[in-house]
Amino acid sequence: RGGVVVLAGAPTHDRLPPVEALVRWAPEWFADRELTERTALRLPPTVWTARLSGPQGALGDALAALPAVGLPPSVEHIGPVLLDQSPHNSVAMISGATLGSVPPTPEAERPAHVLLRADPADAAAATAALSRWRRLRSVRKDGGGVSVRVGAHELGG
């Protein structure tokens, strides 16, 4: 009540949907537009997603094991995407003194993410398969350092 909305820095040469929604005072229009775009691009919340994070080699092993625990075949995976993009053999410096080259990280140990994506109809089966996979790894004492995040929920790490 009695609040003020200040819009600063908005370009005058182009219309931005969030700005247009404020000017029109039409949040429903903006929400419908966002949902339509997200549906076309298969982005949340219109699809189920999960993110697996860990060393690239362990992620490859995880992707190979998931069909055996019932991951629906319709689940697509995107990645792996390497997280550590820093150059190998960087030189460490402390107060101008060279300590030497940092040995390169083996490819299988480089941190990465894999995104799993599925239609909402497969969400329960996909989440259950990921839970089975985590339990199986725990029973086998298989570390690997792969964490699983389903939507906004973490399934351990």
CNS distance restraints for C-alpha pairs under 8 A (distance, minus, plus):
assign (resid   7 and name CA) (resid  19 and name CA) 8.00 0.50 0.50
assign (resid  10 and name CA) (resid  19 and name CA) 7.60 0.50 0.50
assign (resid  11 and name CA) (resid  15 and name CA) 7.47 0.50 0.50
assign (resid  15 and name CA) (resid  19 and name CA) 7.14 0.50 0.50
assign (resid  15 and name CA) (resid  20 and name CA) 6.61 0.50 0.50
assign (resid  16 and name CA) (resid  20 and name CA) 6.06 0.50 0.50
assign (resid  17 and name CA) (resid  21 and name CA) 6.05 0.50 0.50
assign (resid  17 and name CA) (resid  30 and name CA) 6.76 0.50 0.50
assign (resid  18 and name CA) (resid  22 and name CA) 6.37 0.50 0.50
assign (resid  18 and name CA) (resid  30 and name CA) 6.84 0.50 0.50
assign (resid  19 and name CA) (resid  23 and name CA) 6.20 0.50 0.50
assign (resid  20 and name CA) (resid  24 and name CA) 6.02 0.50 0.50
assign (resid  21 and name CA) (resid  25 and name CA) 5.56 0.50 0.50
assign (resid  21 and name CA) (resid  26 and name CA) 4.99 0.50 0.50
assign (resid  21 and name CA) (resid  27 and name CA) 5.75 0.50 0.50
assign (resid  21 and name CA) (resid  29 and name CA) 6.96 0.50 0.50
assign (resid  21 and name CA) (resid  30 and name CA) 5.79 0.50 0.50
assign (resid  22 and name CA) (resid  26 and name CA) 6.62 0.50 0.50
assign (resid  22 and name CA) (resid  27 and name CA) 7.37 0.50 0.50
assign (resid  26 and name CA) (resid  30 and name CA) 6.73 0.50 0.50
assign (resid  27 and name CA) (resid  31 and name CA) 6.10 0.50 0.50
assign (resid  28 and name CA) (resid  32 and name CA) 6.06 0.50 0.50
assign (resid  29 and name CA) (resid  33 and name CA) 6.16 0.50 0.50
assign (resid  30 and name CA) (resid  34 and name CA) 6.15 0.50 0.50
assign (resid  31 and name CA) (resid  35 and name CA) 6.12 0.50 0.50
assign (resid  32 and name CA) (resid  36 and name CA) 6.12 0.50 0.50
assign (resid  33 and name CA) (resid  37 and name CA) 6.26 0.50 0.50
assign (resid  34 and name CA) (resid  38 and name CA) 6.06 0.50 0.50
assign (resid  35 and name CA) (resid  39 and name CA) 6.02 0.50 0.50
assign (resid  35 and name CA) (resid  46 and name CA) 7.61 0.50 0.50
assign (resid  36 and name CA) (resid  40 and name CA) 6.34 0.50 0.50
assign (resid  37 and name CA) (resid  41 and name CA) 6.22 0.50 0.50
assign (resid  38 and name CA) (resid  42 and name CA) 5.72 0.50 0.50
assign (resid  38 and name CA) (resid  43 and name CA) 4.89 0.50 0.50
assign (resid  38 and name CA) (resid  44 and name CA) 6.74 0.50 0.50
assign (resid  38 and name CA) (resid  45 and name CA) 7.59 0.50 0.50
assign (resid  38 and name CA) (resid  46 and name CA) 6.64 0.50 0.50
assign (resid  39 and name CA) (resid  43 and name CA) 6.37 0.50 0.50
assign (resid  39 and name CA) (resid  46 and name CA) 5.63 0.50 0.50
assign (resid  39 and name CA) (resid  47 and name CA) 7.96 0.50 0.50
assign (resid  42 and name CA) (resid  46 and name CA) 6.44 0.50 0.50
assign (resid  42 and name CA) (resid  47 and name CA) 6.10 0.50 0.50
assign (resid  43 and name CA) (resid  47 and name CA) 5.98 0.50 0.50
assign (resid  44 and name CA) (resid  48 and name CA) 6.67 0.50 0.50
assign (resid  44 and name CA) (resid  49 and name CA) 7.11 0.50 0.50
assign (resid  46 and name CA) (resid 119 and name CA) 7.75 0.50 0.50
assign (resid  46 and name CA) (resid 120 and name CA) 7.39 0.50 0.50
assign (resid  47 and name CA) (resid 117 and name CA) 6.61 0.50 0.50
assign (resid  47 and name CA) (resid 118 and name CA) 5.77 0.50 0.50
assign (resid  47 and name CA) (resid 119 and name CA) 5.08 0.50 0.50
assign (resid  47 and name CA) (resid 120 and name CA) 5.50 0.50 0.50
assign (resid  48 and name CA) (resid 117 and name CA) 5.65 0.50 0.50
assign (resid  48 and name CA) (resid 118 and name CA) 5.16 0.50 0.50
assign (resid  48 and name CA) (resid 119 and name CA) 5.96 0.50 0.50
assign (resid  48 and name CA) (resid 120 and name CA) 5.42 0.50 0.50
assign (resid  48 and name CA) (resid 122 and name CA) 7.92 0.50 0.50
assign (resid  48 and name CA) (resid 123 and name CA) 5.71 0.50 0.50
assign (resid  48 and name CA) (resid 151 and name CA) 6.93 0.50 0.50
assign (resid  49 and name CA) (resid 115 and name CA) 6.91 0.50 0.50
assign (resid  49 and name CA) (resid 116 and name CA) 5.45 0.50 0.50
assign (resid  49 and name CA) (resid 117 and name CA) 4.57 0.50 0.50
assign (resid  49 and name CA) (resid 118 and name CA) 6.56 0.50 0.50
assign (resid  49 and name CA) (resid 150 and name CA) 6.08 0.50 0.50
assign (resid  49 and name CA) (resid 151 and name CA) 5.48 0.50 0.50
assign (resid  50 and name CA) (resid 115 and name CA) 5.86 0.50 0.50
assign (resid  50 and name CA) (resid 116 and name CA) 5.04 0.50 0.50
assign (resid  50 and name CA) (resid 117 and name CA) 6.67 0.50 0.50
assign (resid  50 and name CA) (resid 148 and name CA) 6.87 0.50 0.50
assign (resid  50 and name CA) (resid 149 and name CA) 5.37 0.50 0.50
assign (resid  50 and name CA) (resid 150 and name CA) 4.10 0.50 0.50
assign (resid  50 and name CA) (resid 151 and name CA) 5.67 0.50 0.50
assign (resid  51 and name CA) (resid 113 and name CA) 6.61 0.50 0.50
assign (resid  51 and name CA) (resid 114 and name CA) 5.71 0.50 0.50
assign (resid  51 and name CA) (resid 115 and name CA) 4.65 0.50 0.50
assign (resid  51 and name CA) (resid 116 and name CA) 6.18 0.50 0.50
assign (resid  51 and name CA) (resid 148 and name CA) 5.71 0.50 0.50
assign (resid  51 and name CA) (resid 149 and name CA) 5.04 0.50 0.50
assign (resid  51 and name CA) (resid 150 and name CA) 6.40 0.50 0.50
assign (resid  51 and name CA) (resid 151 and name CA) 7.92 0.50 0.50
assign (resid  52 and name CA) (resid  59 and name CA) 7.16 0.50 0.50
assign (resid  52 and name CA) (resid 113 and name CA) 5.59 0.50 0.50
assign (resid  52 and name CA) (resid 114 and name CA) 5.17 0.50 0.50
assign (resid  52 and name CA) (resid 115 and name CA) 6.50 0.50 0.50
assign (resid  52 and name CA) (resid 116 and name CA) 7.87 0.50 0.50
assign (resid  52 and name CA) (resid 146 and name CA) 6.42 0.50 0.50
assign (resid  52 and name CA) (resid 147 and name CA) 5.61 0.50 0.50
assign (resid  52 and name CA) (resid 148 and name CA) 4.62 0.50 0.50
assign (resid  52 and name CA) (resid 149 and name CA) 6.46 0.50 0.50
assign (resid  53 and name CA) (resid  59 and name CA) 7.21 0.50 0.50
assign (resid  53 and name CA) (resid 111 and name CA) 7.30 0.50 0.50
assign (resid  53 and name CA) (resid 112 and name CA) 5.80 0.50 0.50
assign (resid  53 and name CA) (resid 113 and name CA) 4.45 0.50 0.50
assign (resid  53 and name CA) (resid 114 and name CA) 6.54 0.50 0.50
assign (resid  53 and name CA) (resid 146 and name CA) 5.38 0.50 0.50
assign (resid  53 and name CA) (resid 147 and name CA) 5.24 0.50 0.50
assign (resid  53 and name CA) (resid 148 and name CA) 6.58 0.50 0.50
assign (resid  54 and name CA) (resid  58 and name CA) 6.69 0.50 0.50
assign (resid  54 and name CA) (resid  59 and name CA) 6.32 0.50 0.50
assign (resid  54 and name CA) (resid 111 and name CA) 5.29 0.50 0.50
assign (resid  54 and name CA) (resid 112 and name CA) 5.63 0.50 0.50
assign (resid  54 and name CA) (resid 113 and name CA) 6.64 0.50 0.50
assign (resid  54 and name CA) (resid 144 and name CA) 7.55 0.50 0.50
assign (resid  54 and name CA) (resid 145 and name CA) 5.59 0.50 0.50
assign (resid  54 and name CA) (resid 146 and name CA) 4.44 0.50 0.50
assign (resid  54 and name CA) (resid 147 and name CA) 6.47 0.50 0.50
assign (resid  55 and name CA) (resid  59 and name CA) 6.25 0.50 0.50
assign (resid  55 and name CA) (resid 108 and name CA) 6.26 0.50 0.50
assign (resid  55 and name CA) (resid 109 and name CA) 4.64 0.50 0.50
assign (resid  55 and name CA) (resid 110 and name CA) 5.25 0.50 0.50
assign (resid  55 and name CA) (resid 111 and name CA) 4.43 0.50 0.50
assign (resid  55 and name CA) (resid 112 and name CA) 5.93 0.50 0.50
assign (resid  55 and name CA) (resid 144 and name CA) 7.39 0.50 0.50
assign (resid  55 and name CA) (resid 145 and name CA) 7.00 0.50 0.50
assign (resid  55 and name CA) (resid 146 and name CA) 7.08 0.50 0.50
assign (resid  56 and name CA) (resid  60 and name CA) 6.33 0.50 0.50
assign (resid  56 and name CA) (resid  80 and name CA) 7.15 0.50 0.50
assign (resid  56 and name CA) (resid  82 and name CA) 7.55 0.50 0.50
assign (resid  56 and name CA) (resid 107 and name CA) 7.12 0.50 0.50
assign (resid  56 and name CA) (resid 108 and name CA) 4.95 0.50 0.50
assign (resid  56 and name CA) (resid 109 and name CA) 5.78 0.50 0.50
assign (resid  56 and name CA) (resid 110 and name CA) 5.62 0.50 0.50
assign (resid  56 and name CA) (resid 111 and name CA) 5.82 0.50 0.50
assign (resid  56 and name CA) (resid 112 and name CA) 5.46 0.50 0.50
assign (resid  56 and name CA) (resid 113 and name CA) 7.91 0.50 0.50
assign (resid  57 and name CA) (resid  61 and name CA) 6.41 0.50 0.50
assign (resid  57 and name CA) (resid 107 and name CA) 7.67 0.50 0.50
assign (resid  57 and name CA) (resid 108 and name CA) 4.15 0.50 0.50
assign (resid  57 and name CA) (resid 109 and name CA) 6.26 0.50 0.50
assign (resid  58 and name CA) (resid  62 and name CA) 6.14 0.50 0.50
assign (resid  58 and name CA) (resid 108 and name CA) 7.44 0.50 0.50
assign (resid  58 and name CA) (resid 144 and name CA) 5.59 0.50 0.50
assign (resid  58 and name CA) (resid 145 and name CA) 7.47 0.50 0.50
assign (resid  58 and name CA) (resid 146 and name CA) 6.71 0.50 0.50
assign (resid  59 and name CA) (resid  63 and name CA) 6.18 0.50 0.50
assign (resid  59 and name CA) (resid  80 and name CA) 7.71 0.50 0.50
assign (resid  59 and name CA) (resid 112 and name CA) 7.78 0.50 0.50
assign (resid  59 and name CA) (resid 113 and name CA) 7.85 0.50 0.50
assign (resid  59 and name CA) (resid 114 and name CA) 7.43 0.50 0.50
assign (resid  59 and name CA) (resid 146 and name CA) 6.77 0.50 0.50
assign (resid  60 and name CA) (resid  64 and name CA) 6.25 0.50 0.50
assign (resid  61 and name CA) (resid  65 and name CA) 6.23 0.50 0.50
assign (resid  62 and name CA) (resid  66 and name CA) 6.12 0.50 0.50
assign (resid  63 and name CA) (resid  67 and name CA) 7.75 0.50 0.50
assign (resid  65 and name CA) (resid  69 and name CA) 7.06 0.50 0.50
assign (resid  65 and name CA) (resid 133 and name CA) 7.75 0.50 0.50
assign (resid  66 and name CA) (resid  70 and name CA) 6.76 0.50 0.50
assign (resid  66 and name CA) (resid  71 and name CA) 5.62 0.50 0.50
assign (resid  66 and name CA) (resid 129 and name CA) 7.10 0.50 0.50
assign (resid  66 and name CA) (resid 130 and name CA) 7.26 0.50 0.50
assign (resid  66 and name CA) (resid 133 and name CA) 6.72 0.50 0.50
assign (resid  67 and name CA) (resid  71 and name CA) 4.90 0.50 0.50
assign (resid  67 and name CA) (resid  72 and name CA) 7.16 0.50 0.50
assign (resid  67 and name CA) (resid  73 and name CA) 7.32 0.50 0.50
assign (resid  69 and name CA) (resid 129 and name CA) 5.43 0.50 0.50
assign (resid  69 and name CA) (resid 130 and name CA) 7.73 0.50 0.50
assign (resid  69 and name CA) (resid 132 and name CA) 6.34 0.50 0.50
assign (resid  69 and name CA) (resid 133 and name CA) 6.15 0.50 0.50
assign (resid  70 and name CA) (resid 125 and name CA) 7.47 0.50 0.50
assign (resid  70 and name CA) (resid 126 and name CA) 7.54 0.50 0.50
assign (resid  70 and name CA) (resid 129 and name CA) 5.21 0.50 0.50
assign (resid  71 and name CA) (resid  75 and name CA) 7.21 0.50 0.50
assign (resid  71 and name CA) (resid 125 and name CA) 6.80 0.50 0.50
assign (resid  71 and name CA) (resid 126 and name CA) 5.21 0.50 0.50
assign (resid  71 and name CA) (resid 129 and name CA) 5.12 0.50 0.50
assign (resid  71 and name CA) (resid 130 and name CA) 7.31 0.50 0.50
assign (resid  72 and name CA) (resid 122 and name CA) 6.94 0.50 0.50
assign (resid  72 and name CA) (resid 125 and name CA) 6.75 0.50 0.50
assign (resid  72 and name CA) (resid 126 and name CA) 6.14 0.50 0.50
assign (resid  74 and name CA) (resid 118 and name CA) 6.59 0.50 0.50
assign (resid  74 and name CA) (resid 122 and name CA) 7.83 0.50 0.50
assign (resid  75 and name CA) (resid 116 and name CA) 6.46 0.50 0.50
assign (resid  75 and name CA) (resid 117 and name CA) 5.63 0.50 0.50
assign (resid  75 and name CA) (resid 118 and name CA) 4.75 0.50 0.50
assign (resid  75 and name CA) (resid 119 and name CA) 7.82 0.50 0.50
assign (resid  75 and name CA) (resid 122 and name CA) 7.80 0.50 0.50
assign (resid  75 and name CA) (resid 126 and name CA) 7.55 0.50 0.50
assign (resid  76 and name CA) (resid 116 and name CA) 5.66 0.50 0.50
assign (resid  76 and name CA) (resid 117 and name CA) 5.29 0.50 0.50
assign (resid  76 and name CA) (resid 118 and name CA) 6.41 0.50 0.50
assign (resid  77 and name CA) (resid 114 and name CA) 6.61 0.50 0.50
assign (resid  77 and name CA) (resid 115 and name CA) 5.53 0.50 0.50
assign (resid  77 and name CA) (resid 116 and name CA) 4.44 0.50 0.50
assign (resid  77 and name CA) (resid 117 and name CA) 6.30 0.50 0.50
assign (resid  78 and name CA) (resid 114 and name CA) 5.78 0.50 0.50
assign (resid  78 and name CA) (resid 115 and name CA) 5.03 0.50 0.50
assign (resid  78 and name CA) (resid 116 and name CA) 6.37 0.50 0.50
assign (resid  78 and name CA) (resid 117 and name CA) 7.92 0.50 0.50
assign (resid  79 and name CA) (resid 113 and name CA) 6.77 0.50 0.50
assign (resid  79 and name CA) (resid 114 and name CA) 4.78 0.50 0.50
assign (resid  79 and name CA) (resid 115 and name CA) 6.46 0.50 0.50
assign (resid  80 and name CA) (resid 112 and name CA) 5.94 0.50 0.50
assign (resid  80 and name CA) (resid 113 and name CA) 5.37 0.50 0.50
assign (resid  80 and name CA) (resid 114 and name CA) 4.63 0.50 0.50
assign (resid  80 and name CA) (resid 115 and name CA) 7.71 0.50 0.50
assign (resid  81 and name CA) (resid 112 and name CA) 5.27 0.50 0.50
assign (resid  81 and name CA) (resid 113 and name CA) 5.32 0.50 0.50
assign (resid  81 and name CA) (resid 114 and name CA) 6.47 0.50 0.50
assign (resid  82 and name CA) (resid 110 and name CA) 6.88 0.50 0.50
assign (resid  82 and name CA) (resid 111 and name CA) 5.97 0.50 0.50
assign (resid  82 and name CA) (resid 112 and name CA) 4.20 0.50 0.50
assign (resid  82 and name CA) (resid 113 and name CA) 6.65 0.50 0.50
assign (resid  83 and name CA) (resid 110 and name CA) 7.55 0.50 0.50
assign (resid  83 and name CA) (resid 111 and name CA) 5.49 0.50 0.50
assign (resid  83 and name CA) (resid 112 and name CA) 5.04 0.50 0.50
assign (resid  83 and name CA) (resid 113 and name CA) 7.21 0.50 0.50
assign (resid  84 and name CA) (resid 110 and name CA) 6.54 0.50 0.50
assign (resid  84 and name CA) (resid 111 and name CA) 6.16 0.50 0.50
assign (resid  84 and name CA) (resid 112 and name CA) 7.57 0.50 0.50
assign (resid  88 and name CA) (resid 102 and name CA) 7.44 0.50 0.50
assign (resid  88 and name CA) (resid 103 and name CA) 7.29 0.50 0.50
assign (resid  88 and name CA) (resid 104 and name CA) 5.08 0.50 0.50
assign (resid  88 and name CA) (resid 105 and name CA) 7.41 0.50 0.50
assign (resid  89 and name CA) (resid 101 and name CA) 5.26 0.50 0.50
assign (resid  89 and name CA) (resid 102 and name CA) 5.04 0.50 0.50
assign (resid  89 and name CA) (resid 103 and name CA) 5.74 0.50 0.50
assign (resid  89 and name CA) (resid 104 and name CA) 5.73 0.50 0.50
assign (resid  90 and name CA) (resid 101 and name CA) 5.82 0.50 0.50
assign (resid  90 and name CA) (resid 102 and name CA) 5.78 0.50 0.50
assign (resid  91 and name CA) (resid  98 and name CA) 6.93 0.50 0.50
assign (resid  91 and name CA) (resid  99 and name CA) 7.20 0.50 0.50
assign (resid  91 and name CA) (resid 100 and name CA) 5.73 0.50 0.50
assign (resid  91 and name CA) (resid 101 and name CA) 4.77 0.50 0.50
assign (resid  91 and name CA) (resid 102 and name CA) 6.32 0.50 0.50
assign (resid  92 and name CA) (resid  98 and name CA) 6.10 0.50 0.50
assign (resid  92 and name CA) (resid  99 and name CA) 5.57 0.50 0.50
assign (resid  92 and name CA) (resid 100 and name CA) 6.16 0.50 0.50
assign (resid  92 and name CA) (resid 101 and name CA) 6.58 0.50 0.50
assign (resid  92 and name CA) (resid 102 and name CA) 6.96 0.50 0.50
assign (resid  93 and name CA) (resid  97 and name CA) 5.52 0.50 0.50
assign (resid  93 and name CA) (resid  98 and name CA) 4.94 0.50 0.50
assign (resid  93 and name CA) (resid  99 and name CA) 6.12 0.50 0.50
assign (resid  94 and name CA) (resid  98 and name CA) 6.89 0.50 0.50
assign (resid  94 and name CA) (resid  99 and name CA) 7.53 0.50 0.50
assign (resid 105 and name CA) (resid 109 and name CA) 6.48 0.50 0.50
assign (resid 105 and name CA) (resid 110 and name CA) 6.29 0.50 0.50
assign (resid 106 and name CA) (resid 110 and name CA) 6.60 0.50 0.50
assign (resid 118 and name CA) (resid 122 and name CA) 6.26 0.50 0.50
assign (resid 118 and name CA) (resid 123 and name CA) 6.73 0.50 0.50
assign (resid 119 and name CA) (resid 123 and name CA) 6.75 0.50 0.50
assign (resid 122 and name CA) (resid 126 and name CA) 6.02 0.50 0.50
assign (resid 123 and name CA) (resid 127 and name CA) 6.02 0.50 0.50
assign (resid 124 and name CA) (resid 128 and name CA) 6.08 0.50 0.50
assign (resid 125 and name CA) (resid 129 and name CA) 6.13 0.50 0.50
assign (resid 126 and name CA) (resid 130 and name CA) 6.31 0.50 0.50
assign (resid 127 and name CA) (resid 131 and name CA) 6.26 0.50 0.50
assign (resid 127 and name CA) (resid 150 and name CA) 7.23 0.50 0.50
assign (resid 128 and name CA) (resid 132 and name CA) 6.18 0.50 0.50
assign (resid 129 and name CA) (resid 133 and name CA) 6.15 0.50 0.50
assign (resid 130 and name CA) (resid 134 and name CA) 6.22 0.50 0.50
assign (resid 130 and name CA) (resid 148 and name CA) 7.86 0.50 0.50
assign (resid 131 and name CA) (resid 135 and name CA) 6.21 0.50 0.50
assign (resid 131 and name CA) (resid 155 and name CA) 7.48 0.50 0.50
assign (resid 132 and name CA) (resid 136 and name CA) 6.06 0.50 0.50
assign (resid 133 and name CA) (resid 137 and name CA) 6.20 0.50 0.50
assign (resid 134 and name CA) (resid 138 and name CA) 6.18 0.50 0.50
assign (resid 134 and name CA) (resid 155 and name CA) 7.96 0.50 0.50
assign (resid 135 and name CA) (resid 139 and name CA) 6.19 0.50 0.50
assign (resid 136 and name CA) (resid 140 and name CA) 6.25 0.50 0.50
assign (resid 137 and name CA) (resid 141 and name CA) 6.02 0.50 0.50
assign (resid 137 and name CA) (resid 142 and name CA) 5.01 0.50 0.50
assign (resid 137 and name CA) (resid 143 and name CA) 7.29 0.50 0.50
assign (resid 138 and name CA) (resid 142 and name CA) 6.20 0.50 0.50
assign (resid 138 and name CA) (resid 143 and name CA) 7.72 0.50 0.50
assign (resid 145 and name CA) (resid 157 and name CA) 6.40 0.50 0.50
assign (resid 146 and name CA) (resid 157 and name CA) 6.02 0.50 0.50
assign (resid 147 and name CA) (resid 154 and name CA) 7.70 0.50 0.50
assign (resid 147 and name CA) (resid 155 and name CA) 6.97 0.50 0.50
assign (resid 147 and name CA) (resid 156 and name CA) 5.83 0.50 0.50
assign (resid 147 and name CA) (resid 157 and name CA) 3.94 0.50 0.50
assign (resid 148 and name CA) (resid 154 and name CA) 6.02 0.50 0.50
assign (resid 148 and name CA) (resid 155 and name CA) 5.29 0.50 0.50
assign (resid 148 and name CA) (resid 156 and name CA) 6.46 0.50 0.50
assign (resid 148 and name CA) (resid 157 and name CA) 6.71 0.50 0.50
assign (resid 149 and name CA) (resid 153 and name CA) 5.48 0.50 0.50
assign (resid 149 and name CA) (resid 154 and name CA) 4.28 0.50 0.50
assign (resid 149 and name CA) (resid 155 and name CA) 5.82 0.50 0.50
assign (resid 149 and name CA) (resid 156 and name CA) 7.99 0.50 0.50
assign (resid 150 and name CA) (resid 154 and name CA) 6.23 0.50 0.50
assign (resid 150 and name CA) (resid 155 and name CA) 7.22 0.50 0.50
